[in-house]
Amino acid sequence: MATLYDKPVRLLMHDMAASMGLKPGQSFTREQAVQWFAEHYPDTKPGTVTAHCCRSLKIDQENAVLLTEN
């Protein structure tokens, strides 16, 4: 699958967490993730960011995404 940037979104999610200063177990909302990508990687579609939040990270009951250590 082709990527728009030098890394796939899956890896850019890790960059986002580091940029936000998040540690494993801390959370961020989907909206924060979409906003971060809009600012740093504007060609990434919001739906793609949301899908990666759901796919590669665990979502809690309040729609905040929790970082996992895998």
DRENFISE-458918 format. One line per 10 residues: number of its first residue (from 1); their letters; for each residue z, x, y of N, C-alpha, C, O. Coordinates in Angstrom, 1 decimal. Example, Ala and Ser with C-alpha at 12.3 -4.5 7.8 and 13.67 -1.06 7.14 Angstrom:
<rs>
1) as) 7.8 13.2 -5.7 7.8 12.3 -4.5 7.8 13.2 -3.3 8.5 14.2 -3.3; 7.1 12.8 -2.2 7.1 13.7 -1.1 7.9 12.9 0.0 8.0 13.4 1.1
</rs>
This chain:
<rs>
1) matlydkpvr) 0.0 0.8 -1.2 0.0 0.0 0.0 0.0 0.9 1.3 0.8 1.8 1.3; -0.8 0.6 2.2 -0.9 1.4 3.4 0.3 1.1 4.3 0.8 0.0 4.3; 0.6 2.1 5.1 1.7 1.9 6.1 1.2 2.1 7.5 0.2 2.8 7.7; 1.8 1.4 8.4 1.4 1.5 9.8 1.9 2.8 10.5 1.3 3.4 11.4; 3.0 3.3 10.0 3.7 4.5 10.6 3.8 5.6 9.5 3.3 5.4 8.4; 4.5 6.6 9.9 4.6 7.8 9.0 5.5 7.5 7.8 5.5 8.3 6.8; 6.3 6.4 7.8 7.1 6.0 6.7 7.0 4.6 6.4 6.6 3.8 7.3; 7.2 4.1 5.2 7.2 2.7 4.9 8.4 2.0 5.5 9.4 2.7 5.8; 8.4 0.7 5.7 9.5 0.0 6.3 10.8 0.2 5.5 11.8 0.2 6.1; 10.7 0.3 4.2 11.9 0.5 3.4 12.6 1.7 3.9 13.9 1.7 3.9
11) llmhdmaasm) 12.0 2.8 4.2 12.6 4.0 4.7 13.0 3.9 6.2 14.0 4.4 6.6; 12.2 3.2 6.9 12.5 3.0 8.3 13.8 2.2 8.5 14.5 2.3 9.5; 14.1 1.3 7.5 15.4 0.6 7.6 16.6 1.6 7.6 17.6 1.3 8.2; 16.4 2.6 6.8 17.5 3.7 6.8 17.6 4.3 8.2 18.7 4.6 8.7; 16.4 4.6 8.8 16.4 5.2 10.1 17.1 4.2 11.1 17.8 4.7 12.0; 16.8 2.9 11.0 17.4 2.0 11.9 18.9 2.0 11.7 19.6 2.0 12.8; 19.4 2.0 10.5 20.9 2.0 10.3 21.5 3.3 10.9 22.6 3.2 11.5; 20.9 4.4 10.8 21.4 5.6 11.3 21.3 5.6 12.9 22.3 6.0 13.5; 20.3 5.0 13.4 20.1 4.9 14.9 21.2 4.0 15.4 21.7 4.2 16.5; 21.6 3.0 14.7 22.6 2.0 15.1 24.0 2.5 14.8 25.0 1.9 15.2
21) glkpgqsftr) 24.1 3.7 14.2 25.4 4.3 13.9 26.2 3.6 12.8 27.4 3.6 12.8; 25.4 2.9 12.0 26.1 2.1 10.9 26.5 3.0 9.7 25.7 3.9 9.4; 27.6 2.6 9.1 28.0 3.3 7.9 28.0 2.3 6.7 27.9 1.1 7.0; 27.9 2.8 5.5 27.9 1.8 4.4 29.1 0.8 4.5 30.2 1.2 4.8; 28.8 -0.4 4.3 29.8 -1.5 4.4 29.8 -2.2 5.7 30.3 -3.3 5.8; 29.2 -1.5 6.7 29.1 -2.2 8.0 27.9 -3.1 8.0 27.0 -2.9 7.2; 27.9 -4.0 9.0 26.8 -5.0 8.9 26.0 -5.1 10.2 26.4 -4.6 11.3; 24.8 -5.7 10.1 24.0 -6.0 11.3 23.3 -7.3 10.9 23.1 -7.6 9.8; 22.9 -8.0 11.9 22.2 -9.3 11.7 20.7 -9.0 11.5 20.1 -8.0 11.9; 20.0 -10.0 11.0 18.5 -9.9 10.9 17.9 -9.8 12.3 17.0 -9.1 12.5
31) eqavqwfaeh) 18.5 -10.5 13.2 18.0 -10.5 14.6 18.1 -9.1 15.2 17.2 -8.6 15.9; 19.2 -8.4 14.9 19.3 -7.0 15.4 18.2 -6.1 14.7 17.7 -5.2 15.4; 18.0 -6.3 13.5 17.0 -5.5 12.8 15.6 -5.8 13.4 14.8 -4.9 13.6; 15.3 -7.1 13.5 13.9 -7.4 14.1 13.8 -6.8 15.5 12.8 -6.3 15.9; 14.9 -6.9 16.3 14.8 -6.4 17.7 14.7 -4.8 17.7 13.9 -4.3 18.4; 15.4 -4.2 16.8 15.2 -2.7 16.7 13.8 -2.3 16.3 13.2 -1.4 17.0; 13.2 -3.0 15.4 11.8 -2.7 15.0 10.9 -3.0 16.2 9.9 -2.3 16.4; 11.1 -4.1 16.9 10.3 -4.5 18.0 10.3 -3.4 19.1 9.3 -3.1 19.7; 11.4 -2.7 19.3 11.6 -1.7 20.2 11.0 -0.3 19.7 10.4 0.4 20.5; 11.2 0.0 18.5 10.8 1.3 17.9 9.5 1.3 17.2 8.8 2.4 17.2
41) ypdtkpgtvt) 9.2 0.3 16.5 8.0 0.2 15.7 7.3 -1.2 15.9 7.3 -2.1 15.0; 6.8 -1.4 17.1 6.3 -2.8 17.5 5.2 -3.4 16.7 5.0 -4.6 16.8; 4.5 -2.6 15.9 3.4 -3.2 15.1 4.0 -3.7 13.8 3.2 -4.3 13.0; 5.2 -3.6 13.5 5.8 -4.1 12.3 6.2 -5.6 12.6 6.8 -5.9 13.5; 5.7 -6.5 11.7 5.9 -7.9 11.9 7.3 -8.3 11.6 7.9 -7.7 10.7; 7.9 -9.2 12.4 9.2 -9.7 12.2 9.5 -10.2 10.7 10.5 -9.9 10.1; 8.5 -10.8 10.2 8.6 -11.3 8.8 8.7 -10.2 7.8 9.4 -10.3 6.8; 8.1 -9.1 8.1 8.2 -7.9 7.2 9.6 -7.3 7.2 10.2 -7.0 6.2; 10.1 -7.2 8.4 11.5 -6.7 8.6 12.5 -7.7 7.9 13.3 -7.2 7.1; 12.3 -9.0 8.0 13.2 -9.9 7.4 13.1 -9.8 5.9 14.1 -9.8 5.2
51) ahccrslkid) 11.9 -9.7 5.4 11.7 -9.5 3.9 12.4 -8.3 3.4 13.0 -8.3 2.3; 12.3 -7.2 4.1 13.0 -6.0 3.7 14.5 -6.1 3.7 15.2 -5.5 2.9; 15.0 -6.8 4.7 16.4 -7.1 4.7 16.8 -7.8 3.5 17.9 -7.5 2.9; 16.1 -8.8 3.1 16.4 -9.6 1.9 16.2 -8.9 0.6 17.0 -9.0 -0.3; 15.2 -8.0 0.6 14.8 -7.4 -0.6 15.7 -6.2 -0.9 16.1 -6.0 -2.1; 15.9 -5.3 0.0 16.5 -4.0 -0.3 18.0 -3.9 0.1 18.7 -3.0 -0.2; 18.5 -4.9 0.9 19.9 -4.9 1.3 20.5 -6.2 0.9 19.9 -7.2 0.7; 21.8 -6.2 0.7 22.6 -7.4 0.3 22.9 -8.2 1.5 23.3 -7.7 2.6; 22.7 -9.5 1.4 22.9 -10.4 2.5 24.2 -11.2 2.2 24.4 -11.8 1.2; 25.1 -11.3 3.2 26.4 -12.0 3.0 26.2 -13.5 3.5 25.1 -13.9 3.9
61) qenavllten) 27.3 -14.2 3.3 27.2 -15.7 3.6 26.9 -16.0 5.1 26.5 -17.1 5.3; 27.2 -15.1 6.0 27.0 -15.4 7.4 25.6 -14.8 7.9 25.5 -14.7 9.1; 24.7 -14.5 7.1 23.4 -14.0 7.4 23.4 -12.7 8.1 22.5 -12.3 8.7; 24.5 -11.9 7.9 24.5 -10.5 8.3 24.1 -9.7 7.1 24.5 -10.0 6.0; 23.4 -8.6 7.3 23.0 -7.8 6.3 24.0 -6.6 6.1 24.3 -5.9 7.1; 24.4 -6.4 4.9 25.4 -5.3 4.6 24.7 -4.2 4.0 23.8 -4.3 3.1; 24.9 -3.0 4.5 24.3 -1.8 4.0 25.0 -1.5 2.6 26.2 -1.7 2.4; 24.1 -1.1 1.7 24.6 -0.6 0.4 24.3 0.9 0.3 23.6 1.4 1.1; 25.0 1.5 -0.7 24.8 2.9 -0.8 23.7 3.4 -1.7 23.7 4.5 -2.2; 22.8 2.5 -2.1 21.7 2.9 -3.0 20.4 3.1 -2.3 19.4 3.4 -2.9
</rs>
